Amino acid sequence: MTHKHFTEAIDIIARHTSTTIHVNGTLKHFIGNLGSTEFLIQITQCAPPLVNDLVKNGYSLAMTSEGLRVDKI
């Protein structure tokens, strides 16, 4: 996810209360370029309207053991 997509996703997430996220955590214990050219958002708690808003704005969601991973299509 690019920096632009990352900030758009954070803006969408910020509109929803009761949401818990992790930003730029490891992906399979590998950091790589996270935080400089690659960005990672994982949602651990949210309400259904957030999922709908992210999908409506072109984001894909994938369930992982760490939470719901957000990425741009």
C-alpha positions in Angstrom: 0.0 0.0 0.0 1.4 3.4 -0.9 1.6 6.4 1.5 -1.4 8.0 -0.2 -3.5 4.8 0.1 -2.4 4.5 3.7 -3.4 8.0 4.7 -6.8 7.6 2.9 -7.4 4.3 4.8 -6.5 6.0 8.1 -8.9 8.8 7.3 -11.7 6.3 6.7 -10.9 4.3 9.9 -10.7 7.5 12.0 -14.4 8.2 11.2 -15.4 5.1 13.0 -15.5 4.7 16.8 -14.6 1.5 18.7 -11.9 0.5 16.2 -8.6 -1.0 17.2 -5.8 -1.2 14.7 -2.1 -2.0 14.5 0.0 0.1 12.1 3.2 -1.2 10.4 3.5 -4.4 12.4 5.5 -7.2 11.1 4.3 -9.4 8.2 5.3 -13.0 8.8 8.0 -11.7 11.1 9.5 -9.6 8.3 9.7 -5.8 8.3 11.2 -5.0 5.0 10.4 -1.4 3.9 7.4 -1.0 6.2 7.0 2.7 7.2 9.1 4.1 4.4 7.7 2.8 1.1 5.3 0.2 2.3 2.5 0.5 4.9 0.5 -2.1 6.7 -2.8 -1.7 8.6 -4.3 -4.5 10.6 -7.7 -4.1 12.2 -8.3 -6.2 15.4 -11.7 -4.7 16.3 -14.3 -2.8 14.4 -17.9 -2.4 13.6 -19.4 -3.6 10.2 -19.8 -0.1 8.7 -16.0 0.3 8.7 -15.6 -2.8 6.6 -18.3 -1.5 4.2 -16.6 1.9 3.9 -13.2 0.4 3.2 -14.5 -1.9 0.5 -16.6 0.9 -1.1 -13.5 3.0 -1.4 -11.5 0.2 -3.2 -9.7 -1.5 -0.3 -9.4 -5.2 0.1 -9.6 -7.0 3.4 -8.0 -10.3 4.3 -8.3 -12.2 7.6 -5.0 -13.2 9.1 -4.0 -14.6 12.5 -3.1 -11.0 13.5 -6.4 -9.4 12.4 -8.1 -8.0 9.3 -5.4 -6.8 6.9 -6.2 -3.7 4.8 -4.8 -3.3 1.3 -5.6 -1.3 -1.8 -6.9 -3.1 -4.8 
